Amino acid sequence: MLYTFKLRRKSFAALLLMIASCAPSMNWREYRFEGDELTFLMPCKAVEESKEVSIAQEKQVLIMAVCNVGDLNFTISRLGRQKNISDETLIALWQKASLFALTGSDHVQESDASTKKIKIQNKEVMVHGLMAREGIQAQWQWFQQGQWVYQLGIYSRKKQVKNKFDQEAQHMFFESIR
């Protein structure tokens, strides 16, 4: 009898998790920048914004798609690849700029940085990750594909308790690139 109760309790927890992932607050949909070859999943309808930035004395338009769900903010940004600097240097500069905007410091700690390979359109792509934990918690990933360098980001309040639902939303967002 006790075994049956535990099994039912686990089944009930799984059912609640499935219901939560289908909740209207996380209405997953495809998103694509105009003229882009990649498709991403966003948990709500994204609003697109653009801003002119200067990178190594070259002006360029940064395009960002933003989607807010409760206390979580999801972003996808892209910049054109630079002629005068490598993709790795561009990503490192972007990481420092993102950290500085969030924390006031551009110091990247080894424990907060990561790299991994993922498959996008049947090609292995190196993804550079970074986590910021001051004030607002942020998790970013940068990668290069075609003529663009991309940044995916999730922002939340630091005091927010991380739960399995948030982890699944993060996984869905970061792993959805096609």
ChimeraX attribute file (.defattr): number of C-alpha atoms within 10 A of each C-alpha:
attribute: neighborCount
match mode: 1-to-1
recipient: residues
	/A:1	6
	/A:2	7
	/A:3	8
	/A:4	9
	/A:5	10
	/A:6	11
	/A:7	12
	/A:8	12
	/A:9	12
	/A:10	12
	/A:11	12
	/A:12	12
	/A:13	12
	/A:14	12
	/A:15	12
	/A:16	12
	/A:17	15
	/A:18	12
	/A:19	11
	/A:20	13
	/A:21	18
	/A:22	12
	/A:23	11
	/A:24	12
	/A:25	13
	/A:26	17
	/A:27	14
	/A:28	19
	/A:29	13
	/A:30	15
	/A:31	18
	/A:32	16
	/A:33	16
	/A:34	7
	/A:35	6
	/A:36	10
	/A:37	11
	/A:38	15
	/A:39	14
	/A:40	19
	/A:41	19
	/A:42	26
	/A:43	23
	/A:44	19
	/A:45	17
	/A:46	19
	/A:47	11
	/A:48	14
	/A:49	11
	/A:50	12
	/A:51	9
	/A:52	10
	/A:53	13
	/A:54	10
	/A:55	14
	/A:56	11
	/A:57	8
	/A:58	10
	/A:59	10
	/A:60	15
	/A:61	13
	/A:62	16
	/A:63	18
	/A:64	21
	/A:65	20
	/A:66	19
	/A:67	19
	/A:68	19
	/A:69	14
	/A:70	9
	/A:71	9
	/A:72	18
	/A:73	16
	/A:74	23
	/A:75	20
	/A:76	26
	/A:77	20
	/A:78	21
	/A:79	19
	/A:80	16
	/A:81	18
	/A:82	17
	/A:83	8
	/A:84	11
	/A:85	11
	/A:86	11
	/A:87	17
	/A:88	14
	/A:89	11
	/A:90	20
	/A:91	19
	/A:92	15
	/A:93	15
	/A:94	19
	/A:95	23
	/A:96	16
	/A:97	16
	/A:98	20
	/A:99	21
	/A:100	14
	/A:101	11
	/A:102	18
	/A:103	16
	/A:104	11
	/A:105	12
	/A:106	16
	/A:107	12
	/A:108	16
	/A:109	10
	/A:110	8
	/A:111	8
	/A:112	12
	/A:113	16
	/A:114	12
	/A:115	13
	/A:116	11
	/A:117	12
	/A:118	15
	/A:119	13
	/A:120	15
	/A:121	12
	/A:122	8
	/A:123	10
	/A:124	11
	/A:125	15
	/A:126	17
	/A:127	18
	/A:128	20
	/A:129	19
	/A:130	21
	/A:131	20
	/A:132	20
	/A:133	15
	/A:134	13
	/A:135	12
	/A:136	14
	/A:137	18
	/A:138	22
	/A:139	19
	/A:140	22
	/A:141	23
	/A:142	24
	/A:143	21
	/A:144	21
	/A:145	15
	/A:146	10
	/A:147	12
	/A:148	16
	/A:149	20
	/A:150	23
	/A:151	23
	/A:152	20
	/A:153	23
	/A:154	22
	/A:155	19
	/A:156	19
	/A:157	15
	/A:158	14
	/A:159	9
	/A:160	11
	/A:161	8
	/A:162	10
	/A:163	8
	/A:164	9
	/A:165	13
	/A:166	13
	/A:167	11
	/A:168	13
	/A:169	18
	/A:170	17
	/A:171	11
	/A:172	16
	/A:173	21
	/A:174	18
	/A:175	14
	/A:176	14
	/A:177	16
	/A:178	14
